[in-house]
């Protein structure tokens, strides 16, 4: 599959505020199904009814090539659909469900509300925010913030970010006409290291839309998952964004092709960059975009209306993401 992926990971400073509260852990059901599987056609409605009655539960569906390699939704991206199925060692038959990284028995009753009950109402020191940001008409772009809200002793973890289509309308051979939360593509997968309270990682990522996708229905989902047990510590999506996540970016992230002066500033800043087409943004310390504009080559920006404080100046272009800390006084 030929597509462009722009990634830029920013490792954050430990920030000085007292952040010691755990956050609610979101629950996710990973659903492995196939459009030619008759058993799927009879059992999946029970799962969807269950999810409709438990709207806080997140859902994503994968379409592995076994038992039917001619499944249209599998053929769209066979390699990555099969890879996630093999990751849980359940390749070979559908339907199957995995709740919070825990594989459920093949005989599990999908209609039973107890399907999720063991994982509901739990907390975690890990907060995740997924926010779609403005990209080109042909790309899906998001900013992912992962932060430690309380001390922990976790071992190796992984950040898994995917592009998902909310609903695919396809009259499948197994009788299903509506396919929900369909996995489309892996956008990012890599080791994740988070230390003590306040440590955070920011990921800015984009991927080209495929011609078969409905752009209006696409969203991004991010998992923080333990490498050894496969337990999902936290999950979030741009469909249901968590509350504020504080972030701070290390000055080592500065890219020399982005120049901002004066810094500190109080009324006007001048921006210089080498990109022909770029978007310039200012983020406050909660990760919210407080200013955004197109920028070609450079320009002057009025900042006197913004409160005093520390901001992150982010330049998004075909070269990736470039970041510099800006102080307003």
N, C-alpha and C positions, 0 to 999 in steps of 0.2 A: 504494500500500500504506500503510495507516494504522497506524502503530505509534509508541510512545513511545521516545525515545532520550535517555538521560541521560549526558552526557559531562562530564568535568572533567579538564583536563590540568594537571599540576603540573610546572614546569620546575625541575630540581634544581640545587643548589649543586655546585661542584667540591669533592669531599670529599678530606680530607687524606691518606688512606692511600695507600700505594704500590701502585697497581694497573696493572701494565704487561704482564700476560700475555695473549696471545691465547687465544681459546676455540675449541672445535670448531664448525665451520659445519655446521648441519643442512641436509640435502638434501630438496627437495620436488619432487614431480611434480604438475603441474597437468594434469588430464585433461579433455578436451573431448569429450563423447559425446552420444548422443541415444537415447531409448528406442524410437524407431521406425526407427532406422538398422540395417539388417541387417548391414552391414559391421562396425559396432560390436559387434553380438552375437557375431560370429565372432572378432574380434581382441581384445576386452577381456579374455577369460579368460587370454590369454597375459600381459597386463600384471598382472593380479591374482596370477597364479602367481609372476611375477617379484618383485612386491612382498612376497609371503609369504616368499620366500627371502631377502629383504633388508629385514628388519623395521625397520631404522633409517631407512629412506627414508619420508618423509611423503607423503601423497597427499590430493588434493582433486579432486572431479569437478564440472564445470560442464555445463549442458545448454542450449546455444544453440538458437535457433529455426530455424536453417538447418542441415540441409536439411529438417527437418520441424517446422513451427510448432505441430503438435498434440501434441508431446511433453508429457506430463503434468508432468514435473519442470521443464520450461522454463516452462510456463504458470503455475506457482506464483510465479515471479519473472522474467518475461521480460526486463525492462529491465536488471537487474543481471547476469543470466547472459550476455546478449548484449554488455554493456559490457565484461566481462572478456575475451571472445573478440575483440572489436574492438581492445582494448588491445594485443593481440599481433598484430593484423592477420591473423587466421586465420579470420575469419567466412566461412562459406559451405560448409563441409564437415566431416564428422566421420568417424572419430575423429581427434583430434590430441593430441599431448602436448607439454608445455613443461617442461623440467627446469631448475630454478634460474633461471627467467626466460629461458631460451634455447629458441627454437622448434626442435623436431626435424622432420626431413623427413617428408612425408606417407607415405613408404614405409618408415619406421623399423620394425624388428622389435621389437615390444613384449616378446617373450619373451627377448630377448638381455640378459644381465646387464650388458653394456657400455653399456646405456641410461643407467646412472647413474655409471659408473666414472670419467668425466672430472671429476666434482664431488665424489667421495668423498675423505675423508681430508684435507680442507683446513681452514684456520683463518681466523679473522676477529677484528678488534678489537671487534666488536659482540656483546653478550650480550642475549638476550631471554628474559623469563620471562612465562608466561601462567598465571594462577591463578584458577580460578572461586571466587567468594566468595558468601556467603549472601545471597540476594535473596528476593523474594516467590515464592510458589508459581507465579506466572504469568510470571516473568521469568528471563532468563539474564543473569548479571552476572559480570564478570571484572575483575581488576586486571592490567594489562600494564606491565611494567617493561622499559625499553630503556636499556642502559648501555654507555658506551665503556670497554673494558678495556685499550686501548692507543692510543697516538696514531695518527692517520690523516690523510690528505689528501683524504678523500671530498668530492664536491660535493653537489648537491641529492639528498635522499632522501625517500622517502614511507613512511608507516606505513599499512598496509592491514590491517584487522581484520574478520574475518568469522565468522558463525555457521554451523556445520557439523553435519549429522546423520550419525552414525557409520554407520548402515545403514538403508536404506529398502527394505522388502519390497513389491515391486510386480511383478505378472506382466505384463511389458511386451510389446508386439507383436513386438519383435525377439527374443524368447525369453529375455531376461534376467529373472530373478526377484529377484535381490539386487543392490542398487545401493549402492556403498560411498562413504563420506565425501562426502556430497552437500552442495554449497554451497546455503545457504538464504537468507542475507541479509548485506549489508554493514553492519557495526556502526559502522565508523569508517574514514575515509580522509582524510589530510591530510599536508601537508609536515612533514618531520621534520628538525630541526637538532640535531646532536650535535657538540660541540667536542672538547676534549682529554680525556685519561685521567680517568675518574671522572665525567664529565658524564653525567647521566641524565634520563630523562623517565618519568613515571608517568601512566598513563591508567586511569581508573576508568570503566567503561562498562556499561550494561545495555540490554536490549531485551526487549520483550514476546514471549512464546512465541506462535507461530501455532497455530491449532487443528489443523492437519495435522501438526505436528511431534510426534515422540515425545520428550517432555521428558527422559526418562531417557537418551536417546542423543545429546543435544545437547552440543557443546563449542565452544570458541573457538580460532581460529587467527590468528596475527599475523605479517605479513611486513614486513621492512625491505627496501625495494627502491630501487635507483638510478633516478632520474627519467630520465636520458638513455639509458642502455644497457638498462634494465629488468632488469638482473641482480639477483637476490635475494641480498642480503648475509647475511641471517639470517632464520630462520623458527622459530616455536615454537608449541605448542598446549597446551591444558589436558589433552589426553590423555597428553602426554609432556613434563612440565615439566622445564626445565633446572635445574641446580644453583643454589645461592644467588646472588642478585643484590643487591648492596648499593645502597641508595637513601637519598637525603637530600632533604628538601623545603624550599624556600626559605620564609622567614618571610613573604614577600609573599603567600603563598597563604592566609594567615589570613583567614577570613570573620568579620565582626564579629558575626554572629548566633550564633556559637559562642564561649562563654566558659568557660575552665578556670582554676580558682584553688585553692590557691596554685600558683604556677609560678615557681621550682622547688618541688617537693614531696618528701616522704619517707614519708608514711604514708597520707594520704587526699587525694583530689582531689574538687572539686565542679564539676559540669558543668552549664552552662545553655545551652539552645538554644530556638529559636522553632518547631521542627518538632513536629507532633503525634505523628507516628510515625517513629522513627528507630532506626538501629543504630549503636552506638558501639563503635569498635575502637581498640586500641593496637597499633602496629607497631613492632617493634624495627628496628635499623639494617641487618638483612639482609632486611627486607621481610616477615618472618613476623608473623602475627597472634598476639599474646601474651595478648590479652584481648578479649572480644566480648560484648555484651549488648544487649538492646532498651532503648530510652531514650525516655521521653515527657516532654518539657518540661525534664527535668534530673534530677539525683540525685547521690549521693555514692558514690565508688568506692574500695575499699581497694586500695592499690598497694604496700604495704610488703613484699609477697612478691616483688616484681619487682627485678631487679638495678639498681644505679645506672647511669645513662646517659641518652642522648637517645632519645626516642620520638616517633612521629608519632601524634597523636590525630586519628582520622578519623570524622566523622559522616556517615552515609549516610541520605538521606531523599528524599522526593518532590521536594525542592528541588535535589537533586544531592549533590555531595560537598563537605564543608567540612573543612579541615585546620588543625591548629595544632601547633606543636612543643611538646613537654613534656619538662622536665628532671627526673629523679629523682636525689636525692642522699641 
